[in-house]
């Protein structure tokens, strides 16, 4: 009985590993016809994966080279004028909801944009 109480007390007082949480982002920048940069900040240094693809089953993975609190990760090999899905993962745990981004249009294709200052 004494060992059971000790085990319960240790499980309550034992330090727990902090879970990785996204504190800023993810946000997108430097959109081209075949690449985009995903930027985010997190509370603990780690190397989460960016899973991305043509649907919410993803199919492609990019991982930062080093653990860190802030990441800028370029996703390459994309097709122009295409919408991709992406999501951040730490192991099998999803850190963000499924989101989408479009790649840039082909030269000569008309497009609209808005600038807010």
Secondary structure, DSSP 8 states (H G I E B T S, - for coil): -HHHHHHHHHHHHS-------EEEEEEEE---SSEEEEEEEEEEEE--EEEEESSTT--EEEE-SS-EEEEEEEEES--TT-EEEEEEEETTEE-S--EEEE----TT---------
